[in-house]
Amino acid sequence: MESAEQVLARWAAEAGARARTYAAGAAVAASRVKVLVAVRYAGLRADAAHRLRAVRRPR
């Protein structure tokens, strides 16, 4: 049978592993959001530039 110290040590180790897993997941999610925002912003800029060129060009 485990002693109280062993149980507490095991719980602490499991909690630490869970915390690291959650932190890694949050970092991945944050980087995905940054990429999506950057891609969307680049698309909006390209669209705006295209519209400006179309307006300036005489037909």
Phi and psi restraints in degrees (range 20) as a CNS / XPLOR table:
assign (resid 1 and name C) (resid 2 and name N)
       (resid 2 and name CA) (resid 2 and name C) 1.0 -74.6 20.0 2
assign (resid 2 and name N) (resid 2 and name CA)
       (resid 2 and name C) (resid 3 and name N) 1.0 146.4 20.0 2
assign (resid 2 and name C) (resid 3 and name N)
       (resid 3 and name CA) (resid 3 and name C) 1.0 -81.8 20.0 2
assign (resid 3 and name N) (resid 3 and name CA)
       (resid 3 and name C) (resid 4 and name N) 1.0 167.9 20.0 2
assign (resid 3 and name C) (resid 4 and name N)
       (resid 4 and name CA) (resid 4 and name C) 1.0 -61.6 20.0 2
assign (resid 4 and name N) (resid 4 and name CA)
       (resid 4 and name C) (resid 5 and name N) 1.0 -38.0 20.0 2
assign (resid 4 and name C) (resid 5 and name N)
       (resid 5 and name CA) (resid 5 and name C) 1.0 -64.3 20.0 2
assign (resid 5 and name N) (resid 5 and name CA)
       (resid 5 and name C) (resid 6 and name N) 1.0 -40.5 20.0 2
assign (resid 5 and name C) (resid 6 and name N)
       (resid 6 and name CA) (resid 6 and name C) 1.0 -66.1 20.0 2
assign (resid 6 and name N) (resid 6 and name CA)
       (resid 6 and name C) (resid 7 and name N) 1.0 -40.6 20.0 2
assign (resid 6 and name C) (resid 7 and name N)
       (resid 7 and name CA) (resid 7 and name C) 1.0 -63.4 20.0 2
assign (resid 7 and name N) (resid 7 and name CA)
       (resid 7 and name C) (resid 8 and name N) 1.0 -46.1 20.0 2
assign (resid 7 and name C) (resid 8 and name N)
       (resid 8 and name CA) (resid 8 and name C) 1.0 -63.1 20.0 2
assign (resid 8 and name N) (resid 8 and name CA)
       (resid 8 and name C) (resid 9 and name N) 1.0 -40.4 20.0 2
assign (resid 8 and name C) (resid 9 and name N)
       (resid 9 and name CA) (resid 9 and name C) 1.0 -63.9 20.0 2
assign (resid 9 and name N) (resid 9 and name CA)
       (resid 9 and name C) (resid 10 and name N) 1.0 -41.6 20.0 2
assign (resid 9 and name C) (resid 10 and name N)
       (resid 10 and name CA) (resid 10 and name C) 1.0 -65.0 20.0 2
assign (resid 10 and name N) (resid 10 and name CA)
       (resid 10 and name C) (resid 11 and name N) 1.0 -44.8 20.0 2
assign (resid 10 and name C) (resid 11 and name N)
       (resid 11 and name CA) (resid 11 and name C) 1.0 -60.7 20.0 2
assign (resid 11 and name N) (resid 11 and name CA)
       (resid 11 and name C) (resid 12 and name N) 1.0 -42.2 20.0 2
assign (resid 11 and name C) (resid 12 and name N)
       (resid 12 and name CA) (resid 12 and name C) 1.0 -64.0 20.0 2
assign (resid 12 and name N) (resid 12 and name CA)
       (resid 12 and name C) (resid 13 and name N) 1.0 -41.8 20.0 2
assign (resid 12 and name C) (resid 13 and name N)
       (resid 13 and name CA) (resid 13 and name C) 1.0 -64.5 20.0 2
assign (resid 13 and name N) (resid 13 and name CA)
       (resid 13 and name C) (resid 14 and name N) 1.0 -42.3 20.0 2
assign (resid 13 and name C) (resid 14 and name N)
       (resid 14 and name CA) (resid 14 and name C) 1.0 -65.6 20.0 2
assign (resid 14 and name N) (resid 14 and name CA)
       (resid 14 and name C) (resid 15 and name N) 1.0 -41.0 20.0 2
assign (resid 14 and name C) (resid 15 and name N)
       (resid 15 and name CA) (resid 15 and name C) 1.0 -64.4 20.0 2
assign (resid 15 and name N) (resid 15 and name CA)
       (resid 15 and name C) (resid 16 and name N) 1.0 -40.0 20.0 2
assign (resid 15 and name C) (resid 16 and name N)
       (resid 16 and name CA) (resid 16 and name C) 1.0 -63.9 20.0 2
assign (resid 16 and name N) (resid 16 and name CA)
       (resid 16 and name C) (resid 17 and name N) 1.0 -41.4 20.0 2
assign (resid 16 and name C) (resid 17 and name N)
       (resid 17 and name CA) (resid 17 and name C) 1.0 -64.7 20.0 2
assign (resid 17 and name N) (resid 17 and name CA)
       (resid 17 and name C) (resid 18 and name N) 1.0 -41.2 20.0 2
assign (resid 17 and name C) (resid 18 and name N)
       (resid 18 and name CA) (resid 18 and name C) 1.0 -63.8 20.0 2
assign (resid 18 and name N) (resid 18 and name CA)
       (resid 18 and name C) (resid 19 and name N) 1.0 -41.8 20.0 2
assign (resid 18 and name C) (resid 19 and name N)
       (resid 19 and name CA) (resid 19 and name C) 1.0 -62.4 20.0 2
assign (resid 19 and name N) (resid 19 and name CA)
       (resid 19 and name C) (resid 20 and name N) 1.0 -42.2 20.0 2
assign (resid 19 and name C) (resid 20 and name N)
       (resid 20 and name CA) (resid 20 and name C) 1.0 -64.6 20.0 2
assign (resid 20 and name N) (resid 20 and name CA)
       (resid 20 and name C) (resid 21 and name N) 1.0 -39.8 20.0 2
assign (resid 20 and name C) (resid 21 and name N)
       (resid 21 and name CA) (resid 21 and name C) 1.0 -63.3 20.0 2
assign (resid 21 and name N) (resid 21 and name CA)
       (resid 21 and name C) (resid 22 and name N) 1.0 -45.8 20.0 2
assign (resid 21 and name C) (resid 22 and name N)
       (resid 22 and name CA) (resid 22 and name C) 1.0 -63.4 20.0 2
assign (resid 22 and name N) (resid 22 and name CA)
       (resid 22 and name C) (resid 23 and name N) 1.0 -41.3 20.0 2
assign (resid 22 and name C) (resid 23 and name N)
       (resid 23 and name CA) (resid 23 and name C) 1.0 -63.4 20.0 2
assign (resid 23 and name N) (resid 23 and name CA)
       (resid 23 and name C) (resid 24 and name N) 1.0 -41.7 20.0 2
assign (resid 23 and name C) (resid 24 and name N)
       (resid 24 and name CA) (resid 24 and name C) 1.0 -65.0 20.0 2
assign (resid 24 and name N) (resid 24 and name CA)
       (resid 24 and name C) (resid 25 and name N) 1.0 -41.4 20.0 2
assign (resid 24 and name C) (resid 25 and name N)
       (resid 25 and name CA) (resid 25 and name C) 1.0 -62.9 20.0 2
assign (resid 25 and name N) (resid 25 and name CA)
       (resid 25 and name C) (resid 26 and name N) 1.0 -40.4 20.0 2
assign (resid 25 and name C) (resid 26 and name N)
       (resid 26 and name CA) (resid 26 and name C) 1.0 -66.0 20.0 2
assign (resid 26 and name N) (resid 26 and name CA)
       (resid 26 and name C) (resid 27 and name N) 1.0 -38.3 20.0 2
assign (resid 26 and name C) (resid 27 and name N)
       (resid 27 and name CA) (resid 27 and name C) 1.0 -65.4 20.0 2
assign (resid 27 and name N) (resid 27 and name CA)
       (resid 27 and name C) (resid 28 and name N) 1.0 -40.9 20.0 2
assign (resid 27 and name C) (resid 28 and name N)
       (resid 28 and name CA) (resid 28 and name C) 1.0 -64.4 20.0 2
assign (resid 28 and name N) (resid 28 and name CA)
       (resid 28 and name C) (resid 29 and name N) 1.0 -44.1 20.0 2
assign (resid 28 and name C) (resid 29 and name N)
       (resid 29 and name CA) (resid 29 and name C) 1.0 -62.5 20.0 2
assign (resid 29 and name N) (resid 29 and name CA)
       (resid 29 and name C) (resid 30 and name N) 1.0 -42.2 20.0 2
assign (resid 29 and name C) (resid 30 and name N)
       (resid 30 and name CA) (resid 30 and name C) 1.0 -64.1 20.0 2
assign (resid 30 and name N) (resid 30 and name CA)
       (resid 30 and name C) (resid 31 and name N) 1.0 -40.6 20.0 2
assign (resid 30 and name C) (resid 31 and name N)
       (resid 31 and name CA) (resid 31 and name C) 1.0 -68.8 20.0 2
assign (resid 31 and name N) (resid 31 and name CA)
       (resid 31 and name C) (resid 32 and name N) 1.0 -34.7 20.0 2
assign (resid 31 and name C) (resid 32 and name N)
       (resid 32 and name CA) (resid 32 and name C) 1.0 -64.7 20.0 2
assign (resid 32 and name N) (resid 32 and name CA)
       (resid 32 and name C) (resid 33 and name N) 1.0 -41.5 20.0 2
assign (resid 32 and name C) (resid 33 and name N)
       (resid 33 and name CA) (resid 33 and name C) 1.0 -62.7 20.0 2
assign (resid 33 and name N) (resid 33 and name CA)
       (resid 33 and name C) (resid 34 and name N) 1.0 -42.4 20.0 2
assign (resid 33 and name C) (resid 34 and name N)
       (resid 34 and name CA) (resid 34 and name C) 1.0 -60.5 20.0 2
assign (resid 34 and name N) (resid 34 and name CA)
       (resid 34 and name C) (resid 35 and name N) 1.0 -43.1 20.0 2
assign (resid 34 and name C) (resid 35 and name N)
       (resid 35 and name CA) (resid 35 and name C) 1.0 -64.2 20.0 2
assign (resid 35 and name N) (resid 35 and name CA)
       (resid 35 and name C) (resid 36 and name N) 1.0 -45.0 20.0 2
assign (resid 35 and name C) (resid 36 and name N)
       (resid 36 and name CA) (resid 36 and name C) 1.0 -62.0 20.0 2
assign (resid 36 and name N) (resid 36 and name CA)
       (resid 36 and name C) (resid 37 and name N) 1.0 -42.2 20.0 2
assign (resid 36 and name C) (resid 37 and name N)
       (resid 37 and name CA) (resid 37 and name C) 1.0 -64.4 20.0 2
assign (resid 37 and name N) (resid 37 and name CA)
       (resid 37 and name C) (resid 38 and name N) 1.0 -42.5 20.0 2
assign (resid 37 and name C) (resid 38 and name N)
       (resid 38 and name CA) (resid 38 and name C) 1.0 -63.6 20.0 2
assign (resid 38 and name N) (resid 38 and name CA)
       (resid 38 and name C) (resid 39 and name N) 1.0 -43.1 20.0 2
assign (resid 38 and name C) (resid 39 and name N)
       (resid 39 and name CA) (resid 39 and name C) 1.0 -65.0 20.0 2
assign (resid 39 and name N) (resid 39 and name CA)
       (resid 39 and name C) (resid 40 and name N) 1.0 -43.5 20.0 2
assign (resid 39 and name C) (resid 40 and name N)
       (resid 40 and name CA) (resid 40 and name C) 1.0 -63.4 20.0 2
assign (resid 40 and name N) (resid 40 and name CA)
       (resid 40 and name C) (resid 41 and name N) 1.0 -43.6 20.0 2
assign (resid 40 and name C) (resid 41 and name N)
       (resid 41 and name CA) (resid 41 and name C) 1.0 -63.6 20.0 2
assign (resid 41 and name N) (resid 41 and name CA)
       (resid 41 and name C) (resid 42 and name N) 1.0 -42.2 20.0 2
assign (resid 41 and name C) (resid 42 and name N)
       (resid 42 and name CA) (resid 42 and name C) 1.0 -63.4 20.0 2
assign (resid 42 and name N) (resid 42 and name CA)
       (resid 42 and name C) (resid 43 and name N) 1.0 -39.4 20.0 2
assign (resid 42 and name C) (resid 43 and name N)
       (resid 43 and name CA) (resid 43 and name C) 1.0 -64.6 20.0 2
assign (resid 43 and name N) (resid 43 and name CA)
       (resid 43 and name C) (resid 44 and name N) 1.0 -41.9 20.0 2
assign (resid 43 and name C) (resid 44 and name N)
       (resid 44 and name CA) (resid 44 and name C) 1.0 -64.3 20.0 2
assign (resid 44 and name N) (resid 44 and name CA)
       (resid 44 and name C) (resid 45 and name N) 1.0 -40.9 20.0 2
assign (resid 44 and name C) (resid 45 and name N)
       (resid 45 and name CA) (resid 45 and name C) 1.0 -64.7 20.0 2
assign (resid 45 and name N) (resid 45 and name CA)
       (resid 45 and name C) (resid 46 and name N) 1.0 -42.6 20.0 2
assign (resid 45 and name C) (resid 46 and name N)
       (resid 46 and name CA) (resid 46 and name C) 1.0 -63.7 20.0 2
assign (resid 46 and name N) (resid 46 and name CA)
       (resid 46 and name C) (resid 47 and name N) 1.0 -40.0 20.0 2
assign (resid 46 and name C) (resid 47 and name N)
       (resid 47 and name CA) (resid 47 and name C) 1.0 -64.8 20.0 2
assign (resid 47 and name N) (resid 47 and name CA)
       (resid 47 and name C) (resid 48 and name N) 1.0 -42.9 20.0 2
assign (resid 47 and name C) (resid 48 and name N)
       (resid 48 and name CA) (resid 48 and name C) 1.0 -64.5 20.0 2
assign (resid 48 and name N) (resid 48 and name CA)
       (resid 48 and name C) (resid 49 and name N) 1.0 -42.2 20.0 2
assign (resid 48 and name C) (resid 49 and name N)
       (resid 49 and name CA) (resid 49 and name C) 1.0 -63.9 20.0 2
assign (resid 49 and name N) (resid 49 and name CA)
       (resid 49 and name C) (resid 50 and name N) 1.0 -40.7 20.0 2
assign (resid 49 and name C) (resid 50 and name N)
       (resid 50 and name CA) (resid 50 and name C) 1.0 -62.2 20.0 2
assign (resid 50 and name N) (resid 50 and name CA)
       (resid 50 and name C) (resid 51 and name N) 1.0 -43.5 20.0 2
assign (resid 50 and name C) (resid 51 and name N)
       (resid 51 and name CA) (resid 51 and name C) 1.0 -64.8 20.0 2
assign (resid 51 and name N) (resid 51 and name CA)
       (resid 51 and name C) (resid 52 and name N) 1.0 -40.2 20.0 2
assign (resid 51 and name C) (resid 52 and name N)
       (resid 52 and name CA) (resid 52 and name C) 1.0 -63.1 20.0 2
assign (resid 52 and name N) (resid 52 and name CA)
       (resid 52 and name C) (resid 53 and name N) 1.0 -43.2 20.0 2
assign (resid 52 and name C) (resid 53 and name N)
       (resid 53 and name CA) (resid 53 and name C) 1.0 -63.1 20.0 2
assign (resid 53 and name N) (resid 53 and name CA)
       (resid 53 and name C) (resid 54 and name N) 1.0 -39.5 20.0 2
assign (resid 53 and name C) (resid 54 and name N)
       (resid 54 and name CA) (resid 54 and name C) 1.0 -66.6 20.0 2
assign (resid 54 and name N) (resid 54 and name CA)
       (resid 54 and name C) (resid 55 and name N) 1.0 -36.4 20.0 2
assign (resid 54 and name C) (resid 55 and name N)
       (resid 55 and name CA) (resid 55 and name C) 1.0 -71.6 20.0 2
assign (resid 55 and name N) (resid 55 and name CA)
       (resid 55 and name C) (resid 56 and name N) 1.0 -40.1 20.0 2
assign (resid 55 and name C) (resid 56 and name N)
       (resid 56 and name CA) (resid 56 and name C) 1.0 -71.9 20.0 2
assign (resid 56 and name N) (resid 56 and name CA)
       (resid 56 and name C) (resid 57 and name N) 1.0 -31.3 20.0 2
assign (resid 56 and name C) (resid 57 and name N)
       (resid 57 and name CA) (resid 57 and name C) 1.0 -74.3 20.0 2
assign (resid 57 and name N) (resid 57 and name CA)
       (resid 57 and name C) (resid 58 and name N) 1.0 121.5 20.0 2
assign (resid 57 and name C) (resid 58 and name N)
       (resid 58 and name CA) (resid 58 and name C) 1.0 -71.5 20.0 2
assign (resid 58 and name N) (resid 58 and name CA)
       (resid 58 and name C) (resid 59 and name N) 1.0 146.3 20.0 2
